[in-house]
């Protein structure tokens, strides 16, 4: 598990959106999204439900947070 990815996940949950977390961290939204996807793959579970207009941690994501 990459702890940098975990820190990014925490930042996303606390910011409430990928866009806001990317702005706060001064990183590209695409890099943040990619890191989140890699973390989900390494844990073999979906941590957040996201689409173009909605972002919400899953139950597993809330437990992991």
C-alpha positions in Angstrom: 0.0 0.0 0.0 1.3 3.4 -0.9 0.8 5.8 2.0 1.0 8.8 -0.3 -2.1 7.5 -2.0 -3.8 7.1 1.4 -2.9 10.7 2.3 -4.5 11.8 -1.0 -7.6 9.7 -0.3 -7.9 11.4 3.1 -7.5 14.8 1.5 -10.3 14.0 -1.1 -12.7 12.9 1.6 -12.0 16.0 3.8 -12.3 18.3 0.8 -15.6 16.7 -0.4 -14.5 16.5 -4.0 -11.7 15.7 -6.3 -11.6 19.2 -7.7 -11.3 20.9 -4.3 -8.7 18.4 -3.1 -6.6 19.0 -6.2 -6.9 22.7 -5.8 -5.9 22.5 -2.1 -3.0 20.2 -2.8 -1.9 22.0 -6.0 -1.9 18.9 -8.1 -3.7 18.0 -11.3 -7.1 16.5 -10.8 -6.2 13.7 -13.3 -3.2 12.7 -11.1 -5.3 12.7 -8.0 -8.0 10.6 -9.7 -5.4 8.1 -11.0 -3.8 7.8 -7.5 -7.2 7.2 -6.0 -8.0 4.5 -8.6 -4.6 2.8 -7.9 -5.4 2.8 -4.2 -8.8 1.2 -4.9 -7.1 -1.4 -7.1 -4.5 -2.3 -4.4 -7.2 -2.6 -1.8 -9.5 -4.5 -4.2 -12.5 -2.4 -3.2 -14.2 0.8 -4.3 -13.6 3.6 -1.8 -15.6 6.4 -3.4 -18.5 6.6 -5.8 -17.8 9.3 -8.3 -19.2 10.6 -11.6 -19.1 14.0 -13.3 -21.5 15.6 -10.8 -21.4 13.6 -7.6 -18.8 12.4 -5.2 -19.5 10.2 -2.1 -17.4 7.8 -0.1 -18.7 4.3 -0.1 -19.3 2.4 3.2 -15.9 0.7 2.7 -14.4 4.2 2.0 -15.8 5.6 5.2 -14.4 2.7 7.2 -11.0 3.0 5.6 -11.1 6.8 6.3 
